[in-house]
Amino acid sequence: MSRVDLRDEIHQYIDKADDRILQLIYGMMQADLSEEDYELSEAHKQVLDERLTAHKSNPQTGSNWKEAKERISNQL
C-alpha cells in the first residue's frame, strides 16, 4: 500500500472513529513527539529561570517527593 493510499485510508477511518479510538490515536501522536517538537514561550522560560535561581539560592526550602505528594493528595 502506498503512502498516499495509507493516508487516505487512515483519514477515512478517523472520520468515522468513536471518541475512544480518537483518544488512542491522539495518545500515540503525542507519544511520538520529541522534545524538539515543543517550544516554551519566553514567559515560561522566565518563570523556570526564576524558580531555578530561587532553588539554587536556598535549596532547603523545597519539599521532597513524599511531602509534595501528600500535600497534593490532601488538596483533592
PDB file of N, CA, C and O in Angstrom:
ATOM      1  N   MET A   1       0.854  -1.171   0.000  1.00  0.00           N
ATOM      2  CA  MET A   1       0.000   0.000   0.000  1.00  0.00           C
ATOM      3  C   MET A   1       0.901   1.235   0.000  1.00  0.00           C
ATOM      4  O   MET A   1       1.845   1.322   0.785  1.00  0.00           O
ATOM      5  N   SER A   2       0.609   2.169  -0.868  1.00  0.00           N
ATOM      6  CA  SER A   2       1.426   3.366  -0.969  1.00  0.00           C
ATOM      7  C   SER A   2       1.144   4.309   0.213  1.00  0.00           C
ATOM      8  O   SER A   2       0.146   4.169   0.921  1.00  0.00           O
ATOM      9  N   ARG A   3       2.028   5.239   0.393  1.00  0.00           N
ATOM     10  CA  ARG A   3       1.875   6.224   1.462  1.00  0.00           C
ATOM     11  C   ARG A   3       0.577   7.017   1.292  1.00  0.00           C
ATOM     12  O   ARG A   3      -0.135   7.271   2.264  1.00  0.00           O
ATOM     13  N   VAL A   4       0.282   7.401   0.062  1.00  0.00           N
ATOM     14  CA  VAL A   4      -0.936   8.172  -0.213  1.00  0.00           C
ATOM     15  C   VAL A   4      -2.171   7.332   0.105  1.00  0.00           C
ATOM     16  O   VAL A   4      -3.110   7.822   0.732  1.00  0.00           O
ATOM     17  N   ASP A   5      -2.171   6.072  -0.323  1.00  0.00           N
ATOM     18  CA  ASP A   5      -3.310   5.191  -0.039  1.00  0.00           C
ATOM     19  C   ASP A   5      -3.480   4.983   1.462  1.00  0.00           C
ATOM     20  O   ASP A   5      -4.597   4.988   1.979  1.00  0.00           O
ATOM     21  N   LEU A   6      -2.372   4.802   2.146  1.00  0.00           N
ATOM     22  CA  LEU A   6      -2.419   4.605   3.598  1.00  0.00           C
ATOM     23  C   LEU A   6      -2.988   5.836   4.297  1.00  0.00           C
ATOM     24  O   LEU A   6      -3.828   5.711   5.187  1.00  0.00           O
ATOM     25  N   ARG A   7      -2.538   7.013   3.900  1.00  0.00           N
ATOM     26  CA  ARG A   7      -3.067   8.249   4.487  1.00  0.00           C
ATOM     27  C   ARG A   7      -4.567   8.407   4.226  1.00  0.00           C
ATOM     28  O   ARG A   7      -5.327   8.782   5.118  1.00  0.00           O
ATOM     29  N   ASP A   8      -4.973   8.118   3.005  1.00  0.00           N
ATOM     30  CA  ASP A   8      -6.397   8.224   2.674  1.00  0.00           C
ATOM     31  C   ASP A   8      -7.232   7.273   3.523  1.00  0.00           C
ATOM     32  O   ASP A   8      -8.290   7.647   4.028  1.00  0.00           O
ATOM     33  N   GLU A   9      -6.757   6.051   3.675  1.00  0.00           N
ATOM     34  CA  GLU A   9      -7.499   5.076   4.466  1.00  0.00           C
ATOM     35  C   GLU A   9      -7.563   5.477   5.936  1.00  0.00           C
ATOM     36  O   GLU A   9      -8.595   5.309   6.585  1.00  0.00           O
ATOM     37  N   ILE A  10      -6.466   6.003   6.454  1.00  0.00           N
ATOM     38  CA  ILE A  10      -6.448   6.462   7.845  1.00  0.00           C
ATOM     39  C   ILE A  10      -7.397   7.639   8.026  1.00  0.00           C
ATOM     40  O   ILE A  10      -8.129   7.691   9.014  1.00  0.00           O
ATOM     41  N   HIS A  11      -7.398   8.572   7.100  1.00  0.00           N
ATOM     42  CA  HIS A  11      -8.319   9.720   7.177  1.00  0.00           C
ATOM     43  C   HIS A  11      -9.770   9.251   7.191  1.00  0.00           C
ATOM     44  O   HIS A  11     -10.578   9.751   7.974  1.00  0.00           O
ATOM     45  N   GLN A  12     -10.101   8.298   6.334  1.00  0.00           N
ATOM     46  CA  GLN A  12     -11.465   7.774   6.309  1.00  0.00           C
ATOM     47  C   GLN A  12     -11.816   7.101   7.634  1.00  0.00           C
ATOM     48  O   GLN A  12     -12.927   7.262   8.138  1.00  0.00           O
ATOM     49  N   TYR A  13     -10.876   6.352   8.195  1.00  0.00           N
ATOM     50  CA  TYR A  13     -11.119   5.663   9.454  1.00  0.00           C
ATOM     51  C   TYR A  13     -11.338   6.680  10.578  1.00  0.00           C
ATOM     52  O   TYR A  13     -12.268   6.537  11.372  1.00  0.00           O
ATOM     53  N   ILE A  14     -10.489   7.695  10.645  1.00  0.00           N
ATOM     54  CA  ILE A  14     -10.597   8.711  11.699  1.00  0.00           C
ATOM     55  C   ILE A  14     -11.921   9.463  11.604  1.00  0.00           C
ATOM     56  O   ILE A  14     -12.528   9.786  12.625  1.00  0.00           O
ATOM     57  N   ASP A  15     -12.367   9.739  10.389  1.00  0.00           N
ATOM     58  CA  ASP A  15     -13.642  10.446  10.215  1.00  0.00           C
ATOM     59  C   ASP A  15     -14.817   9.671  10.801  1.00  0.00           C
ATOM     60  O   ASP A  15     -15.826  10.272  11.170  1.00  0.00           O
ATOM     61  N   LYS A  16     -14.705   8.350  10.893  1.00  0.00           N
ATOM     62  CA  LYS A  16     -15.788   7.507  11.408  1.00  0.00           C
ATOM     63  C   LYS A  16     -15.533   7.000  12.829  1.00  0.00           C
ATOM     64  O   LYS A  16     -16.405   6.362  13.420  1.00  0.00           O
ATOM     65  N   ALA A  17     -14.367   7.271  13.375  1.00  0.00           N
ATOM     66  CA  ALA A  17     -13.965   6.691  14.659  1.00  0.00           C
ATOM     67  C   ALA A  17     -14.748   7.285  15.831  1.00  0.00           C
ATOM     68  O   ALA A  17     -15.182   8.436  15.791  1.00  0.00           O
ATOM     69  N   ASP A  18     -14.918   6.466  16.880  1.00  0.00           N
ATOM     70  CA  ASP A  18     -15.576   6.954  18.090  1.00  0.00           C
ATOM     71  C   ASP A  18     -14.544   7.654  18.987  1.00  0.00           C
ATOM     72  O   ASP A  18     -13.352   7.669  18.679  1.00  0.00           O
ATOM     73  N   ASP A  19     -15.015   8.230  20.094  1.00  0.00           N
ATOM     74  CA  ASP A  19     -14.137   9.008  20.986  1.00  0.00           C
ATOM     75  C   ASP A  19     -12.985   8.189  21.534  1.00  0.00           C
ATOM     76  O   ASP A  19     -11.871   8.696  21.660  1.00  0.00           O
ATOM     77  N   ARG A  20     -13.237   6.924  21.862  1.00  0.00           N
ATOM     78  CA  ARG A  20     -12.187   6.073  22.439  1.00  0.00           C
ATOM     79  C   ARG A  20     -11.043   5.897  21.446  1.00  0.00           C
ATOM     80  O   ARG A  20      -9.875   6.031  21.811  1.00  0.00           O
ATOM     81  N   ILE A  21     -11.372   5.599  20.203  1.00  0.00           N
ATOM     82  CA  ILE A  21     -10.346   5.409  19.174  1.00  0.00           C
ATOM     83  C   ILE A  21      -9.609   6.720  18.920  1.00  0.00           C
ATOM     84  O   ILE A  21      -8.387   6.724  18.769  1.00  0.00           O
ATOM     85  N   LEU A  22     -10.339   7.827  18.873  1.00  0.00           N
ATOM     86  CA  LEU A  22      -9.689   9.124  18.658  1.00  0.00           C
ATOM     87  C   LEU A  22      -8.707   9.431  19.777  1.00  0.00           C
ATOM     88  O   LEU A  22      -7.615   9.938  19.515  1.00  0.00           O
ATOM     89  N   GLN A  23      -9.075   9.133  21.024  1.00  0.00           N
ATOM     90  CA  GLN A  23      -8.175   9.366  22.152  1.00  0.00           C
ATOM     91  C   GLN A  23      -6.926   8.478  22.048  1.00  0.00           C
ATOM     92  O   GLN A  23      -5.822   8.927  22.356  1.00  0.00           O
ATOM     93  N   LEU A  24      -7.095   7.238  21.622  1.00  0.00           N
ATOM     94  CA  LEU A  24      -5.943   6.341  21.446  1.00  0.00           C
ATOM     95  C   LEU A  24      -5.000   6.853  20.362  1.00  0.00           C
ATOM     96  O   LEU A  24      -3.781   6.864  20.535  1.00  0.00           O
ATOM     97  N   ILE A  25      -5.576   7.272  19.256  1.00  0.00           N
ATOM     98  CA  ILE A  25      -4.749   7.791  18.158  1.00  0.00           C
ATOM     99  C   ILE A  25      -4.030   9.063  18.597  1.00  0.00           C
ATOM    100  O   ILE A  25      -2.847   9.247  18.310  1.00  0.00           O
ATOM    101  N   TYR A  26      -4.747   9.931  19.288  1.00  0.00           N
ATOM    102  CA  TYR A  26      -4.134  11.168  19.779  1.00  0.00           C
ATOM    103  C   TYR A  26      -2.987  10.854  20.748  1.00  0.00           C
ATOM    104  O   TYR A  26      -1.936  11.492  20.695  1.00  0.00           O
ATOM    105  N   GLY A  27      -3.193   9.872  21.631  1.00  0.00           N
ATOM    106  CA  GLY A  27      -2.139   9.475  22.565  1.00  0.00           C
ATOM    107  C   GLY A  27      -0.904   8.966  21.841  1.00  0.00           C
ATOM    108  O   GLY A  27       0.219   9.268  22.244  1.00  0.00           O
ATOM    109  N   MET A  28      -1.097   8.205  20.787  1.00  0.00           N
ATOM    110  CA  MET A  28       0.051   7.720  20.013  1.00  0.00           C
ATOM    111  C   MET A  28       0.786   8.879  19.354  1.00  0.00           C
ATOM    112  O   MET A  28       2.015   8.889  19.296  1.00  0.00           O
ATOM    113  N   MET A  29       0.037   9.848  18.860  1.00  0.00           N
ATOM    114  CA  MET A  29       0.664  11.009  18.237  1.00  0.00           C
ATOM    115  C   MET A  29       1.477  11.798  19.252  1.00  0.00           C
ATOM    116  O   MET A  29       2.594  12.225  18.957  1.00  0.00           O
ATOM    117  N   GLN A  30       0.923  11.996  20.448  1.00  0.00           N
ATOM    118  CA  GLN A  30       1.633  12.746  21.479  1.00  0.00           C
ATOM    119  C   GLN A  30       2.892  12.013  21.921  1.00  0.00           C
ATOM    120  O   GLN A  30       3.922  12.640  22.169  1.00  0.00           O
ATOM    121  N   ALA A  31       2.815  10.686  22.020  1.00  0.00           N
ATOM    122  CA  ALA A  31       3.978   9.893  22.437  1.00  0.00           C
ATOM    123  C   ALA A  31       5.081   9.947  21.389  1.00  0.00           C
ATOM    124  O   ALA A  31       6.255   9.768  21.712  1.00  0.00           O
ATOM    125  N   ASP A  32       4.715  10.190  20.149  1.00  0.00           N
ATOM    126  CA  ASP A  32       5.685  10.214  19.060  1.00  0.00           C
ATOM    127  C   ASP A  32       6.437  11.541  18.977  1.00  0.00           C
ATOM    128  O   ASP A  32       7.484  11.617  18.335  1.00  0.00           O
ATOM    129  N   LEU A  33       5.919  12.574  19.611  1.00  0.00           N
ATOM    130  CA  LEU A  33       6.586  13.870  19.562  1.00  0.00           C
ATOM    131  C   LEU A  33       7.880  13.824  20.359  1.00  0.00           C
ATOM    132  O   LEU A  33       7.944  13.192  21.414  1.00  0.00           O
ATOM    133  N   SER A  34       8.885  14.479  19.867  1.00  0.00           N
ATOM    134  CA  SER A  34      10.148  14.563  20.590  1.00  0.00           C
ATOM    135  C   SER A  34      10.244  15.910  21.287  1.00  0.00           C
ATOM    136  O   SER A  34       9.432  16.805  21.053  1.00  0.00           O
ATOM    137  N   GLU A  35      11.239  16.041  22.139  1.00  0.00           N
ATOM    138  CA  GLU A  35      11.424  17.302  22.857  1.00  0.00           C
ATOM    139  C   GLU A  35      11.637  18.470  21.909  1.00  0.00           C
ATOM    140  O   GLU A  35      11.292  19.605  22.239  1.00  0.00           O
ATOM    141  N   GLU A  36      12.196  18.209  20.747  1.00  0.00           N
ATOM    142  CA  GLU A  36      12.445  19.281  19.792  1.00  0.00           C
ATOM    143  C   GLU A  36      11.144  19.819  19.206  1.00  0.00           C
ATOM    144  O   GLU A  36      11.124  20.913  18.641  1.00  0.00           O
ATOM    145  N   ASP A  37      10.050  19.052  19.338  1.00  0.00           N
ATOM    146  CA  ASP A  37       8.767  19.492  18.800  1.00  0.00           C
ATOM    147  C   ASP A  37       8.071  20.497  19.715  1.00  0.00           C
ATOM    148  O   ASP A  37       7.062  21.089  19.330  1.00  0.00           O
ATOM    149  N   TYR A  38       8.597  20.691  20.911  1.00  0.00           N
ATOM    150  CA  TYR A  38       7.984  21.601  21.870  1.00  0.00           C
ATOM    151  C   TYR A  38       8.841  22.842  22.009  1.00  0.00           C
ATOM    152  O   TYR A  38      10.069  22.776  21.953  1.00  0.00           O
ATOM    153  N   GLU A  39       8.185  23.965  22.189  1.00  0.00           N
ATOM    154  CA  GLU A  39       8.931  25.194  22.426  1.00  0.00           C
ATOM    155  C   GLU A  39       8.233  25.967  23.542  1.00  0.00           C
ATOM    156  O   GLU A  39       7.027  26.206  23.498  1.00  0.00           O
ATOM    157  N   LEU A  40       9.017  26.347  24.530  1.00  0.00           N
ATOM    158  CA  LEU A  40       8.473  27.142  25.626  1.00  0.00           C
ATOM    159  C   LEU A  40       8.419  28.605  25.219  1.00  0.00           C
ATOM    160  O   LEU A  40       9.276  29.099  24.487  1.00  0.00           O
ATOM    161  N   SER A  41       7.406  29.275  25.704  1.00  0.00           N
ATOM    162  CA  SER A  41       7.326  30.712  25.460  1.00  0.00           C
ATOM    163  C   SER A  41       8.378  31.405  26.317  1.00  0.00           C
ATOM    164  O   SER A  41       8.910  30.817  27.259  1.00  0.00           O
ATOM    165  N   GLU A  42       8.669  32.637  25.990  1.00  0.00           N
ATOM    166  CA  GLU A  42       9.638  33.399  26.775  1.00  0.00           C
ATOM    167  C   GLU A  42       9.159  33.569  28.214  1.00  0.00           C
ATOM    168  O   GLU A  42       9.967  33.555  29.143  1.00  0.00           O
ATOM    169  N   ALA A  43       7.848  33.730  28.403  1.00  0.00           N
ATOM    170  CA  ALA A  43       7.296  33.875  29.756  1.00  0.00           C
ATOM    171  C   ALA A  43       7.525  32.599  30.565  1.00  0.00           C
ATOM    172  O   ALA A  43       7.891  32.673  31.738  1.00  0.00           O
ATOM    173  N   HIS A  44       7.314  31.433  29.955  1.00  0.00           N
ATOM    174  CA  HIS A  44       7.546  30.174  30.657  1.00  0.00           C
ATOM    175  C   HIS A  44       9.027  29.990  30.991  1.00  0.00           C
ATOM    176  O   HIS A  44       9.381  29.537  32.080  1.00  0.00           O
ATOM    177  N   LYS A  45       9.887  30.351  30.030  1.00  0.00           N
ATOM    178  CA  LYS A  45      11.330  30.255  30.276  1.00  0.00           C
ATOM    179  C   LYS A  45      11.739  31.146  31.449  1.00  0.00           C
ATOM    180  O   LYS A  45      12.565  30.756  32.274  1.00  0.00           O
ATOM    181  N   GLN A  46      11.159  32.341  31.516  1.00  0.00           N
ATOM    182  CA  GLN A  46      11.480  33.268  32.593  1.00  0.00           C
ATOM    183  C   GLN A  46      11.054  32.700  33.948  1.00  0.00           C
ATOM    184  O   GLN A  46      11.802  32.792  34.921  1.00  0.00           O
ATOM    185  N   VAL A  47       9.857  32.114  34.013  1.00  0.00           N
ATOM    186  CA  VAL A  47       9.372  31.516  35.257  1.00  0.00           C
ATOM    187  C   VAL A  47      10.305  30.389  35.691  1.00  0.00           C
ATOM    188  O   VAL A  47      10.665  30.300  36.865  1.00  0.00           O
ATOM    189  N   LEU A  48      10.696  29.533  34.756  1.00  0.00           N
ATOM    190  CA  LEU A  48      11.599  28.428  35.099  1.00  0.00           C
ATOM    191  C   LEU A  48      12.955  28.949  35.578  1.00  0.00           C
ATOM    192  O   LEU A  48      13.518  28.432  36.543  1.00  0.00           O
ATOM    193  N   ASP A  49      13.476  29.972  34.900  1.00  0.00           N
ATOM    194  CA  ASP A  49      14.750  30.565  35.325  1.00  0.00           C
ATOM    195  C   ASP A  49      14.651  31.149  36.733  1.00  0.00           C
ATOM    196  O   ASP A  49      15.567  30.988  37.540  1.00  0.00           O
ATOM    197  N   GLU A  50      13.541  31.827  37.029  1.00  0.00           N
ATOM    198  CA  GLU A  50      13.352  32.402  38.364  1.00  0.00           C
ATOM    199  C   GLU A  50      13.286  31.305  39.431  1.00  0.00           C
ATOM    200  O   GLU A  50      13.876  31.434  40.503  1.00  0.00           O
ATOM    201  N   ARG A  51      12.568  30.237  39.126  1.00  0.00           N
ATOM    202  CA  ARG A  51      12.441  29.142  40.088  1.00  0.00           C
ATOM    203  C   ARG A  51      13.769  28.433  40.295  1.00  0.00           C
ATOM    204  O   ARG A  51      14.096  28.047  41.417  1.00  0.00           O
ATOM    205  N   LEU A  52      14.535  28.259  39.231  1.00  0.00           N
ATOM    206  CA  LEU A  52      15.847  27.627  39.353  1.00  0.00           C
ATOM    207  C   LEU A  52      16.782  28.497  40.185  1.00  0.00           C
ATOM    208  O   LEU A  52      17.507  27.984  41.039  1.00  0.00           O
ATOM    209  N   THR A  53      16.774  29.794  39.949  1.00  0.00           N
ATOM    210  CA  THR A  53      17.604  30.718  40.734  1.00  0.00           C
ATOM    211  C   THR A  53      17.211  30.682  42.203  1.00  0.00           C
ATOM    212  O   THR A  53      18.078  30.656  43.078  1.00  0.00           O
ATOM    213  N   ALA A  54      15.906  30.680  42.482  1.00  0.00           N
ATOM    214  CA  ALA A  54      15.432  30.616  43.870  1.00  0.00           C
ATOM    215  C   ALA A  54      15.870  29.320  44.533  1.00  0.00           C
ATOM    216  O   ALA A  54      16.273  29.322  45.697  1.00  0.00           O
ATOM    217  N   HIS A  55      15.795  28.227  43.810  1.00  0.00           N
ATOM    218  CA  HIS A  55      16.209  26.938  44.375  1.00  0.00           C
ATOM    219  C   HIS A  55      17.710  26.913  44.659  1.00  0.00           C
ATOM    220  O   HIS A  55      18.146  26.439  45.708  1.00  0.00           O
ATOM    221  N   LYS A  56      18.488  27.427  43.716  1.00  0.00           N
ATOM    222  CA  LYS A  56      19.942  27.426  43.905  1.00  0.00           C
ATOM    223  C   LYS A  56      20.357  28.303  45.077  1.00  0.00           C
ATOM    224  O   LYS A  56      21.331  27.997  45.764  1.00  0.00           O
ATOM    225  N   SER A  57      19.631  29.385  45.310  1.00  0.00           N
ATOM    226  CA  SER A  57      19.996  30.280  46.404  1.00  0.00           C
ATOM    227  C   SER A  57      19.581  29.718  47.764  1.00  0.00           C
ATOM    228  O   SER A  57      20.168  30.085  48.781  1.00  0.00           O
ATOM    229  N   ASN A  58      18.592  28.843  47.800  1.00  0.00           N
ATOM    230  CA  ASN A  58      18.142  28.270  49.071  1.00  0.00           C
ATOM    231  C   ASN A  58      17.477  26.908  48.814  1.00  0.00           C
ATOM    232  O   ASN A  58      16.250  26.810  48.842  1.00  0.00           O
ATOM    233  N   PRO A  59      18.270  25.863  48.564  1.00  0.00           N
ATOM    234  CA  PRO A  59      17.708  24.563  48.203  1.00  0.00           C
ATOM    235  C   PRO A  59      16.915  23.887  49.319  1.00  0.00           C
ATOM    236  O   PRO A  59      16.152  22.961  49.043  1.00  0.00           O
ATOM    237  N   GLN A  60      17.071  24.318  50.563  1.00  0.00           N
ATOM    238  CA  GLN A  60      16.359  23.686  51.674  1.00  0.00           C
ATOM    239  C   GLN A  60      14.881  24.063  51.729  1.00  0.00           C
ATOM    240  O   GLN A  60      14.122  23.441  52.471  1.00  0.00           O
ATOM    241  N   THR A  61      14.461  25.053  50.972  1.00  0.00           N
ATOM    242  CA  THR A  61      13.066  25.497  51.040  1.00  0.00           C
ATOM    243  C   THR A  61      12.113  24.586  50.272  1.00  0.00           C
ATOM    244  O   THR A  61      10.897  24.721  50.406  1.00  0.00           O
ATOM    245  N   GLY A  62      12.629  23.682  49.489  1.00  0.00           N
ATOM    246  CA  GLY A  62      11.776  22.792  48.704  1.00  0.00           C
ATOM    247  C   GLY A  62      11.240  21.635  49.535  1.00  0.00           C
ATOM    248  O   GLY A  62      11.570  21.489  50.712  1.00  0.00           O
ATOM    249  N   SER A  63      10.410  20.818  48.901  1.00  0.00           N
ATOM    250  CA  SER A  63       9.834  19.637  49.539  1.00  0.00           C
ATOM    251  C   SER A  63      10.346  18.395  48.830  1.00  0.00           C
ATOM    252  O   SER A  63      10.631  18.421  47.633  1.00  0.00           O
ATOM    253  N   ASN A  64      10.458  17.298  49.590  1.00  0.00           N
ATOM    254  CA  ASN A  64      10.795  16.044  48.939  1.00  0.00           C
ATOM    255  C   ASN A  64       9.523  15.475  48.305  1.00  0.00           C
ATOM    256  O   ASN A  64       8.427  15.993  48.524  1.00  0.00           O
ATOM    257  N   TRP A  65       9.677  14.414  47.523  1.00  0.00           N
ATOM    258  CA  TRP A  65       8.545  13.861  46.782  1.00  0.00           C
ATOM    259  C   TRP A  65       7.428  13.401  47.717  1.00  0.00           C
ATOM    260  O   TRP A  65       6.255  13.647  47.437  1.00  0.00           O
ATOM    261  N   LYS A  66       7.767  12.749  48.804  1.00  0.00           N
ATOM    262  CA  LYS A  66       6.761  12.242  49.741  1.00  0.00           C
ATOM    263  C   LYS A  66       5.912  13.390  50.296  1.00  0.00           C
ATOM    264  O   LYS A  66       4.686  13.292  50.352  1.00  0.00           O
ATOM    265  N   GLU A  67       6.564  14.465  50.701  1.00  0.00           N
ATOM    266  CA  GLU A  67       5.843  15.625  51.245  1.00  0.00           C
ATOM    267  C   GLU A  67       4.969  16.287  50.171  1.00  0.00           C
ATOM    268  O   GLU A  67       3.821  16.645  50.431  1.00  0.00           O
ATOM    269  N   ALA A  68       5.511  16.440  48.995  1.00  0.00           N
ATOM    270  CA  ALA A  68       4.755  17.078  47.911  1.00  0.00           C
ATOM    271  C   ALA A  68       3.540  16.238  47.534  1.00  0.00           C
ATOM    272  O   ALA A  68       2.447  16.770  47.344  1.00  0.00           O
ATOM    273  N   LYS A  69       3.733  14.931  47.427  1.00  0.00           N
ATOM    274  CA  LYS A  69       2.632  14.034  47.072  1.00  0.00           C
ATOM    275  C   LYS A  69       1.535  14.076  48.137  1.00  0.00           C
ATOM    276  O   LYS A  69       0.349  14.105  47.807  1.00  0.00           O
ATOM    277  N   GLU A  70       1.926  14.080  49.401  1.00  0.00           N
ATOM    278  CA  GLU A  70       0.954  14.134  50.494  1.00  0.00           C
ATOM    279  C   GLU A  70       0.174  15.455  50.466  1.00  0.00           C
ATOM    280  O   GLU A  70      -1.041  15.468  50.661  1.00  0.00           O
ATOM    281  N   ARG A  71       0.872  16.547  50.225  1.00  0.00           N
ATOM    282  CA  ARG A  71       0.223  17.858  50.180  1.00  0.00           C
ATOM    283  C   ARG A  71      -0.791  17.929  49.031  1.00  0.00           C
ATOM    284  O   ARG A  71      -1.890  18.462  49.184  1.00  0.00           O
ATOM    285  N   ILE A  72      -0.396  17.382  47.887  1.00  0.00           N
ATOM    286  CA  ILE A  72      -1.305  17.372  46.728  1.00  0.00           C
ATOM    287  C   ILE A  72      -2.496  16.465  47.004  1.00  0.00           C
ATOM    288  O   ILE A  72      -3.632  16.838  46.711  1.00  0.00           O
ATOM    289  N   SER A  73      -2.260  15.303  47.552  1.00  0.00           N
ATOM    290  CA  SER A  73      -3.345  14.357  47.858  1.00  0.00           C
ATOM    291  C   SER A  73      -4.352  14.961  48.828  1.00  0.00           C
ATOM    292  O   SER A  73      -5.553  14.722  48.706  1.00  0.00           O
ATOM    293  N   ASN A  74      -3.875  15.731  49.775  1.00  0.00           N
ATOM    294  CA  ASN A  74      -4.767  16.365  50.747  1.00  0.00           C
ATOM    295  C   ASN A  74      -5.653  17.439  50.112  1.00  0.00           C
ATOM    296  O   ASN A  74      -6.715  17.762  50.645  1.00  0.00           O
ATOM    297  N   GLN A  75      -5.227  17.983  48.991  1.00  0.00           N
ATOM    298  CA  GLN A  75      -5.993  19.019  48.304  1.00  0.00           C
ATOM    299  C   GLN A  75      -7.093  18.433  47.424  1.00  0.00           C
ATOM    300  O   GLN A  75      -7.998  19.149  46.993  1.00  0.00           O
ATOM    301  N   LEU A  76      -7.014  17.141  47.161  1.00  0.00           N
ATOM    302  CA  LEU A  76      -8.005  16.508  46.267  1.00  0.00           C
ATOM    303  C   LEU A  76      -9.289  16.178  46.982  1.00  0.00           C
ATOM    304  O   LEU A  76     -10.216  15.645  46.372  1.00  0.00           O
TER     305      LEU A  76
END
